[in-house]
Amino acid sequence: MTDLSILSRLAETIEARKLADANSSYVAKLFHGGHDKILKKIAEESAETLMASKDGNVEQVIYETADLWFHCLVLLAYHGLTPDDVLQELARREGISGIEEKASRTIG
């Protein structure tokens, strides 16, 4: 099993690069493009992940999921969040039925 600290290290790199020169940093280019550009990339990577799965190409599923996760980390940084925020939520849900958890959510 791979160490989850890779998520934290990647988040730190994203944080360090978001104010860099957009001509030399992909992350800075995403941030310079704003919220909509980041969301567009997540939609694109989601679709590519779905298509890889539909095609049954497990290597592409891994590759596209890595791209999707990366762009989700960029979105978290955009909102001032970290992977730990998501991991804490997953830990909170651990052992709770998905149906039960969804029913317990408040609207809003």
C-alpha distance (Angstrom), angle and dihedral (degrees) to the residues before:
residue distance angle dihedral
M1 . . .
T2 3.79 . .
D3 3.78 119.5 .
L4 3.81 111.1 -102.8
S5 3.79 89.4 -141.6
I6 3.81 86.3 89.0
L7 3.82 86.2 77.8
S8 3.80 91.1 54.9
R9 3.79 92.7 46.2
L10 3.78 91.4 49.2
A11 3.81 91.0 47.6
E12 3.82 89.2 52.2
T13 3.80 90.5 51.3
I14 3.81 90.9 49.0
E15 3.80 90.3 49.7
A16 3.81 91.3 50.0
R17 3.79 93.2 49.2
K18 3.78 102.7 42.1
L19 3.82 92.5 89.2
A20 3.81 95.0 40.0
D21 3.79 125.0 110.8
A22 3.81 108.4 -66.8
N23 3.82 89.0 -141.3
S24 3.80 91.7 62.1
S25 3.82 103.7 31.4
Y26 3.79 128.1 56.8
V27 3.82 90.1 -158.9
A28 3.81 91.1 52.8
K29 3.80 89.1 48.4
L30 3.81 90.0 54.6
F31 3.80 92.1 48.5
H32 3.79 91.2 45.6
G33 3.82 87.9 54.0
G34 3.78 89.6 55.0
H35 3.76 135.7 -141.3
D36 3.81 95.5 -40.6
K37 3.81 92.6 54.0
I38 3.80 91.0 51.8
L39 3.81 91.6 47.6
K40 3.80 91.1 48.3
K41 3.81 90.5 54.0
I42 3.80 91.2 50.3
A43 3.80 90.5 51.0
E44 3.81 90.4 48.5
E45 3.80 93.9 48.3
S46 3.81 91.1 45.4
A47 3.79 90.7 54.4
E48 3.81 91.6 47.5
T49 3.80 90.5 50.6
L50 3.80 90.9 50.2
M51 3.80 92.3 49.4
A52 3.80 92.6 48.5
S53 3.79 89.0 52.6
K54 3.79 92.9 45.9
D55 3.82 88.6 51.4
G56 3.81 89.9 50.9
N57 3.80 91.5 -124.9
V58 3.80 102.2 146.4
E59 3.81 94.2 -177.6
Q60 3.82 89.7 54.9
V61 3.81 89.7 46.0
I62 3.81 88.8 58.4
Y63 3.81 93.0 44.8
E64 3.81 94.9 46.8
T65 3.81 93.1 43.4
A66 3.81 88.7 53.9
D67 3.81 88.5 53.1
L68 3.81 90.5 47.4
W69 3.80 93.1 49.3
F70 3.80 91.1 47.8
H71 3.78 91.8 53.7
C72 3.82 90.6 45.5
L73 3.82 87.7 54.9
V74 3.80 88.2 52.6
L75 3.82 88.7 52.0
L76 3.80 91.2 49.6
A77 3.82 89.6 51.9
Y78 3.79 89.8 48.8
H79 3.82 87.7 58.7
G80 3.82 93.8 43.0
L81 3.80 92.0 -107.8
T82 3.80 132.3 128.4
P83 3.80 136.1 -149.5
D84 3.80 86.7 -101.5
D85 3.80 89.8 65.8
V86 3.81 89.7 58.2
L87 3.81 93.2 41.8
Q88 3.81 89.8 52.9
E89 3.81 89.7 53.1
L90 3.79 91.1 49.2
A91 3.81 89.6 49.2
R92 3.81 89.1 51.2
R93 3.80 89.8 53.7
E94 3.81 95.3 45.4
G95 3.77 111.5 121.0
I96 3.80 93.4 13.0
S97 3.77 119.5 114.7
G98 3.79 111.3 -110.5
I99 3.79 89.3 -130.1
E100 3.81 91.1 50.8
E101 3.80 92.8 46.0
K102 3.80 93.3 50.1
A103 3.81 91.7 48.1
S104 3.81 90.6 52.5
R105 3.82 93.7 58.0
T106 3.76 118.6 107.4
I107 3.77 119.8 -133.7
G108 3.77 114.0 -109.2
